[in-house]
Amino acid sequence: MNNQPLKYNVVNKELDLSKKHLNLLETILKYYEIENIKDFISPKFSNTHDPFKLKNMQQAVELLFNSLDKKILMEQDSDCDGVTSFSIMYNFIKLINPNANIDYYIHDGKKHGITKEVVKRIKKEQIKLLIVPDGGTNDVELSKEISELGCKILIIDHHPIDNDNPYATIINCRDKQYPHENLSGSLMCIKFIEAYEQTYLKNKMKSQRFYSKQFYDLGGLGAIADMMDVRDLETRYYMIEGCKQINNEALKELVEKKSDEFNLGVTIHNSEFTIAPMINAMCRYGKMDENETMLKAFCNFKEDIEYQPRRKSKSDPQPPKEIHSLQKTAARICFNAKTRQDNAAKKIAETIKVEIEKLKLQKNKVIVFIDNQNIISYEDKSLTGLLGNKLVSYFGKPVIILRQNENKHNKESNSPYLYQGSCRSRGKGKLESTIEYFSSLNLCLCQGQPNAFGVTFYSLEDINTFVDICNKEITDDEVIDVSEVDFVIDAALLKEKNVVEIASAYNIWGGCISNPKILIKNLLINNMEINGVGKEGSDYKGYISFIYNGIKFTKKYCNKDDYENMMCRPEEWFGDTPEQIIKMDLLCEFYADKYEDEIYYNVKIRDFYCEAVEFVSRVDKPRSKKEIVEDVKAIQEVVKAESKSIETPTKKFDRSRW
């Protein structure tokens, strides 16, 4: 860290903490355009909608009811929402009919919807019902082929409807009949179960929504992983209720595997950044047998597996073998898949970064990298999105990673090649929805989320034209690498209760309503009160902390340079760092942590800029704590006066102490 002034863009505004009776949490949520704050914080079942508002729902539940004694094939989509959607439907069917004859098909790689391999299975095995959760709506030709084999199809989906598909029974929240389109595949499965239990299981339910509530944990996780809008109260209800009660044994084991991330319980935020990535890593980077183990674990298969623990060091004796459940095994291999994926992505991203700089592509407003050297192997092609995120983080600009493929089927281009890949962007200005801007140029096909999507170009000429247009139309401000700050707070007004109010709301943050990033300006402190904690005798400090106004500030993962920058140690200074009053600007989050059953509320420092105020103490004349406090208060008055452009206070510093 070079201790340079922070570059930031304030998304909302400065928060005035001097107002009496200020409800800081409510004020922040209003800036996020949350209208019904009470229901947002504690959504209720009354915020959900009648499942029969979904088109074809009655036919869908009747189809399953009439097929329970027939051979069923289920297809799993290759992501976290696909795994949870599949598991919900499989476990529900087994719950209402333990003898149901269900087989499964797992996609090889990042495939979606109905595939030709499934058609072959149906033809060979005389399948009578195909269930496709989280996909399949637009697979019209394959649906027709399957229906002609005498197999019925139940599609439970949430993706855009591009074509009419009369060959399947489809429920899809994008049917323009349901009140909103913000349900994941997993939540569509929850709505299906709600409709089914209302129709056929009323007399068997021990309590209201007895069957559907058992799967809220999987339903909420799928919605969190698929980045559904957390402001929608129906979706939010299922997310929060699912986090409260984890029922699925495989999911419990995943939480246990990363227990240090869940010391405050399961939340939308830690599910999004801890559990979902492990499942996605398995889907896209795991081996087929590992994927099957994971799916069976989520579907409550029972199996004991022998496991040989590793030795902590080569000199240690071989530990005894252990017997693990299928669910514990699945958690371990998901964790390992994520570790392998992260290591591979880090290595490949570094290689691509060198190539981008060699070709000087970073000078463009949008970096378009064509992998002509096969830096990303066929086995690693699922990493393209993850690599994009790493490169965006490094260069601070939108990044498109492409591969050259043969143009076998596309009729829109006479080019022998297609250039296909993915884009990642931070989304600012006209790039707030990068997919919309790129699509408007009519030079590429884009499909996906606003700032994370697949891209296809039809020629090198189109790519060059695209880069030229972006360089002309996109401003520097729209791609400059700055920190997005939600709110600005003056340090002199910050109180411990403000930190507690926001940090104690840890269970409401997640998705598009993340824990607010706050810039604390003009914090004045004596540098002797700043502590660096780490291994003794090591340059690595571990973390930096200090107390200000009764509030603990912490910056983790620091080295010696970070510590000396915060202490404002003069360059080429020999001996101990001199005692100084430091003025800081801090990019922070307010957060909660738990230790030995007690919850602590702190300020987590993400980045900082520090400068020594004009006066430097004489090291040969020690001062009392009272004198330090007096000088800090005096300097605060000066800084506050200067920031408001008013006359400097008349109080002078006692220079005899400096």
N, C-alpha and C positions, 0 to 999 in steps of 0.2 A: 504494500500500500504506500503510495507516494504522498499521502496527506495533501491532496489537491482539493480546492473548494468543490463541494458537491454540485453536480449537475442534476437538476431535478425539474419535473413538471408537476405543478399542483393540479390535481384532478378536480378537487372540490374547492375549499377555501380555508382561510385561517379560522381556527376555532377560538372564540372569545371565552376563556374560562373564568372571566371576572364576573359574569352574570350570576345573580343569585338564583337559587333553585334550578340550576341547569341540570337537565337530564341528558348527560353526555351520550349515553347509548342510543336514546331515542333521537337525539339530534343527528348522530352519525347515520342511523338507519333511514332517516328522512332524506339525507343527502343521497342515499342509495336508491331513492324513489320507492321505498317500502311504504305502502299506504296503511295497511292494517297491521300495525306493529305488534299488537297483542297476539294475533293469530300467527304472525310470522315467527315469533319467539316460541309459542306453544300451539302449533296447529292441532286441529281436532278432526275426528272422523267426519264431522258435519261439513268439513271443507272438501270432502271427496264427492265424486259424482256417481250416479246410478250406473252400474256396468251395462245395463240394457240400453243405455243411450248410444252404445257402440253398434254400428251397423252389423247385421248378421250374427249378433250374439246368441239369439235364441237358437238358430240353426247350428251354431258352433257347439253349444253345450249338448244339444240333442245328438249331434254326430259322435261326440265322445261317449255319451251314455250308451248309445246303440253299438259301440265298437269295443267295449271293455272286455268282451270275451273273444275278440279276434286278435290276429297277429298285428302288432303295431311296431313301426320303425320310427325312431326319433332322430333328427339331424341336429348336430351341435354347431352353432356359429363360433368362429374362432376369435373370441375376445371375452372379456370379463362379463359383459352383458349377455353374451351367448351362453356362457357356462352357467350363469345364475338362472337364466330363462329356462334352459334345458333341465337343470336340477329341480326347479320349482315344479315343472310339469311332470317329470318322472316321479318325484317323491309323492306328489299329490295322487297320481294314478295308483301307485303302489299302496298309498294310505287307504284309498277307498276300495281297492281291489288287490289285495296282496298277491293273488295268483295271476295277475295280468301278465300276458306274454309280450314283453317289450324288448326290442333290440335297439342298438344305437349305431350311428355313423358319425365319426369325428373327421372334420375337414383336415386335410394335409396341407398345412401352411395357412396363409392369410386369405382363405376363400370364404365366400358368403353365399347364402341362399341354396337353392336346389342345384345339384350337380348331376352330370351324366353317370357318375359312379353310383349315385343313389338310385337312379333309374334301373341300372343293371341289378342292384341288390333286390329291388322290388320285383323285377321280372323273375329272378332266380329263386327267391324265397317265398313267393306268393304272399306278399305283404298286403293287408287289407286297409290299413290306415297309416298314412304318413303324417307325422306332426312336425311342423317346422316353426320353432319358436325363434323370434328375433331375425326374421328374414323370409325371402321367398315371394313377396308380393308381386314382383314384376317378372317372375320366371314363367311366362305364359306358355311358351312352346314346350318346355319340359313338364309343366303341369298337365298340358293336354296329352302328352305322351304317357304320363303316369295314369291319368284317368282312363285312357283307352285300355290300360292293362287291368282295369277293374278295381283299382286302388283309390280310395277317397283321400283327400288332402285337407288337413286343418293347418292354416297359417295364422300365427299370432305375431303381429309385426307392428313396427312403429316408423318404418322408413317411408320416404316419399312414394306416393302412388303415381307411377308414370303410365301404366297401361291397365286396361280392364282385363281381369283374369277370371273368366267364368268357369274355369275348370277346378277351382278350389273354394273351400269355405274360408273366407278371410275376415278376421277382425283386425282393424288397424285404426289407431287414434287419429290418423290423417284422413279419415273418411268424409270430412267436412260436415259431419253430423255430431260428433262428440264435441263437448264444450271447448277443448283445447288439444293441442298436438304435442304436449310436453311430457309424454310417458315413454319410458324405455321399454325394451322388449320384456324385461323382467316384470315391470309394473303392469304391462298388458297381460301377462300370465296371472298376476294377482287379480286383476279385474275379471279375467275368465273364471278363476276359482270362486270369486264372490258371486258371480252369476250362477255358477253350477251349484254351489251350496244353497243358494236361495231356491233353486228349482228342484233339486233332488235330495238334499240332505238336511232340510229344516228339522225333521223329527230326530235326527241323530246328533245334532250339535249340542255339546255340553254347555256352551256359552255362545254369545253373539259372535259371528264371524270366526267360529272355532277353527275351521280348516284354513282359511286364508291368512289368519294372523300368525299361524305357525311358520309362514314363509316371508314375513315382512323383512327379516334380516337379509335374505337373498334378494328380495325385490328392491330394497333400498340400496344395497350395494351395487346392483346392476345399473340403477339410475345414477348413482354417484359416479361410477366408472365411465358411463356414457355422457357425462357432463350435462345432464338435464338441468334446466333452469331452476335453481333452488328458490326462486321467488314465487313460483307457482305453488299455491298452498296445498293442492292435492298431492303433488309430487313430494313436496316438503314433508307432509304428514307421514308418508310411507318411509322416507329417508330417516327421519328422527325416531319414529317408532321402531324401525328396524335396528337402529344403533342401540336402542335401550335394552333389547333382549336378543341375544345371539342364541339361536336354537340349533343351527346346523353344526355338526361335530367337526367337519373339515374347516369350517370358518372359525370355530373356536380354537383349533390348533394353529391356524395362521396368526390369529391374534396373540396366542401364547408364544409363538416363534419370535414375534417382534414386540414382546411385552413391554420393553422400555419405551415404546412409542405410545402405549395405551395406559400409562399410569393414572390418567384421569378418565379412563373409560373409552369406549368406542364413540367416535364423532364423525361427522361428515368429512371434516378436514383430514383426520388421520386415516380414514378409510380410502379417501381419494389418493393420498400420497404414499400409503404403505401397503394396504391389502390389494387394491385394484392393480397396481403395477406388478406385483408378484404373479397374479393370475394371468395378466396379459403377457408377461415375459414367458410363462410356461406355454401359452397358446402359440406364441410366435417364435420362441427360441428353444423350446423343449423338444425332446424326441417324441415319437409317436407313442411309445410304450409309457413314457412319463405322462403324456397328456391323458392317456387312458386311465392311468392310476389316479390322476387328479379328478377326472370326471366321476369315476366310480366312488371316490372318497366323498365327493359332494352329493352323490346319490345314495349315500348311506350303505354302501356295500360293506360287508364285514370280512376282514381278513387279517391274520397276524403275519407280520413280515420280519424276518431276521435281519438285524442291522449290526454291522461291525463299526463301532466308534473309532475315530482316528486317535492316534497318539498325539499328545501335546508337543512332544519333541521326539527326535529319533532315538534318544537314549532311554525313553520311558518304555516300560513293558507294554505289550499289547493289551488293551482293555478287554474285559469279557464282552461277549456278544450280548445284544439286547433284543427283546421282542417288542416291536412297535406295531401299533394299529395302522390300518390303511390310511386313516386320516392324519396321523402323526407323520407317516412317511410322505404323504402328499405335501404337507406343510414344509418338510425339509427339502424336497426336490423343487418345490416352487421357489423357495428362498435361494437355492443353488442356481436355478435357471436365471433368476434376476441378477445374481452376482456375475454369472458368466456373460449375460447380456451387457451389463454395465462395463465390465472390463473390455469386452470386444468393442463396444461403442466408443469408449475413451481412446483406445488405440487407433481405430479407424478415423475418428474425428480429427485426431492430431495429424494424421497423414493427409487428409483432405485439406485441412487448414494450410499446410505447407504448400500444397498444389495451388490453392486459391491465391495465396500470396505470390507464388512464383508467376502465375498468369495475370496477376494484378486485377483479379476480378472484384476485389473488395472496393475498388474505386467506383464501381457502379452502384446505383441506388438500390438495385435488387441483384443479389449474387445468384447467378445461374451456373451451376457446376455440372458438366457432363462427364460422367465417370467412364471415360474411354479406356482406362487402364485396368478396369475390374478391381479397383481398390475394395469395393464392396462385393464380396463373393456371393455366389448364388445362395449359399447357406446363410449369409448375413443380410440378405435383401430386406428382411423384415425390420432391420434396424434403421431404415432410411428416415423415418419420422423422428426417431430418437436422435440420430445424427444431426438432423436439421435443427432440433432444439438446442443442441450443444453449440452448433456453429452460429446460430442467432445470438446466443448468450455471449459468444466471443466477439463477433463482429458488430452486434447491435443493429443488424439489417435483416430484411427478409431474405431467406435462403431457399433456393430450389435445387434439389439434387435429382439429376436425370440419368437414365440408362438408355442406350440405343437398342431398340428391339426391331425385329422384322415386322413390316406392315403386311400382315397376312389377310386381314379381314376388313380393314377400314376403307370405305368407299369415298370418303371425303377428300382423300389425298392420293396423288399419283406417286408420292415419294415411296421408295422401297423401305424406308425406315420410319418408325415412330420414336419419339423421345418421351419416355414416361418416367414418372417419379412422384415426389411429394414436395410440398412447400410448408414452411413454418414461418410465422411472422408474429411480431408483438402487437400489431394493430394500432396505428395512430393516424390521425388526420384522415386523408382519403383512403388510407389503408386500415381504417378501423375494422372494416370487413374486407380483408385482403382478397378473398375469393370473389367478391362482387366487383371490385376494381379490376382484377385480372380478367374476369369473364367479360367485362364491358369492352375490353380491347379487341375481342373477337380473334385472338391469335392462338388461344389454347383452350382445352376442355378442362374444367375444374369441377371436382366433386368432393364434398366433405363439409367440415366445420368452417366458420368464418376465417380462422387464422391457422388452421391445420387441415390440409386437404391434398388430394391426389391431383396431379397435373399431367396432361398429355399435349405435346406439341407435335405438329405434323411435318415440320421441316426445319432445317438449320436457319433458313431465311426468316421463318417466323420467329425463331428465338432471337436472332439478331435485331429484328424490327422491334420485338417486345422490349429488349434491353434499352434500345435507343429511346423509345417512347417513355419508359419509366424514368430514364435519366432526365428527360425534358420536363415531365409533368410532376414528378414527386419532389417535394422540397427537402432541403437538408433537415429542417425541423421534424419532418415526418419519419426520418430514419436515424437521426442522431441518437447516440447511446446515452440516454438520460434515465434517471430513476423516476418511476411514477410514484408520486406522493399523494395520498388521499387527503391529508389534512396537515396544517402547520400549527404548532403550539409554541408560545413563548415560554421558555423554561421557568421564568420567574413566577408564572401563574400556575404551573403544574403542581398538583397536589396528589398525595398518595391515594386519596379516594377516587380520583380520576382514573388512575391506573387500575385499581381494584374493580371499578365499574365495568371497564372494557375487558380486562383479562378474565374476570369471572364469568363472562359470557362465551367462554371457549367452545361450548357445545353448539352455538348457533352459526359459527363461521364455516365457510366451505363453498366450493363451486364459485359462482360469479360474485358472491358476497363474501369475500375473504377478509380475514383479520386486517383491519385498516393499517396501512403503512403511514406512519406519522413522522414528520420532521420536527424535531425539538430544536429551537434556535436559541442562541445566546446563553448557553448553560455555562456558568462560571464556577470553577472549582480549583482548589489548590492541588497541584499535581502530586503532592506527597500523600494525598488521600486516595490515589489510584493504585490498585493492587494488581500485580501480575501473578497468576497462579499456574504452576506447571512443574515439570520435573526439575529437581534441584540440579544446578550446574548445566542445564540444557538451554540452548537458544530458544527452544519451543516453550512458550509461556502457558499454553493450554487455554486459559481464558483470562480476560481482564474484567475487573469489577470495581465499582465504587458506589457510595451512598450519597444521594443528593435529595434534600428535603424529605428525608425518611424513606426514599424510594431506592431500591437496589437496581443498578444498571449493570448489565453483563454483556460482554462480547466473547463468543466462544470461538474455538479453532484459530487462535492467534499465534503469531511467532514473535520473535524479539523485535523485528522492525515495527510491527503493529503497536507493540507496547511503547517503544521509544517515540513513535509518531504521536501517540496520545499524550505522552509525558512532555512532548515538545522539546526533546533533547536536542540542543544545538549541534549542527554538523561540526565534525572534527573536534568535538568536546572530549577532554580526557577526565577520567574520574567519575564520581557519582553525578547523576543528572541534577542540575541546580533546581532549587525550589522556585516555582513560578505559579502565577495565577493563569489558568488556562480558560480560554473561551472556546466552546464546542458547538458545532452543528451536528446533530445526530439523526440518522435515518433509522427509525425504530419500529418495533411492534410491542404492544403490551401483551404479556402472556402469563399463563398460570403453570405451575409445576408442583409436583407432589413428592414429598420426602418423608418417610416414616409416618404415613397417614396424615400428614399435615400439608395443607395447600399453601403455596407461596405465590405472591403476585409480583412480577418483576418487569423490567423494561429490557427487551432483547435488542441490542445494537446490531444493525445490519451493516452500516457503513458510517464513517465519521470524517469530520474535518476539524482540526484543532489548531489554534494559534495562541502563542503566549501573549498576554497583555503587556503593555509597555514596561511594567516594573518587574525587575528581577531581584530576588532576595540576595543579601550577602550571606554566604554560607558560614561566615565566622560569627554571625550574630543571631542565635536561635530566637524564635518568637513563640509566644504562647498561642494556644488554640483560640483564645478570645481575640487576640490581635489578628490572627488569620481571618476569622469570621468577620471582624470589623472591616478589614480591607476588601474582602470579597463583596460585602454589601455595598461598600463605597463604589467599587468598580461596576457593580450591577446597576447602580443609579446612573453612572456615566453611559453605559451601553444602552440602557433603556431610554435615556434622554436623546442620545444620538439617533436611535432607531425611530424616534418620533419627531425628529428634527426640531426639538425645542431647546431652549437655553440650558447649557450644562449646569448641573447643581453646583452650588457654591462650596459644598463640603470638599475639603482637600485631603489628599492622602498624607499620612504621617511618613514622609520620605526618610525620616531618620531611621525607620525600621527597614529600609530597602537599600 
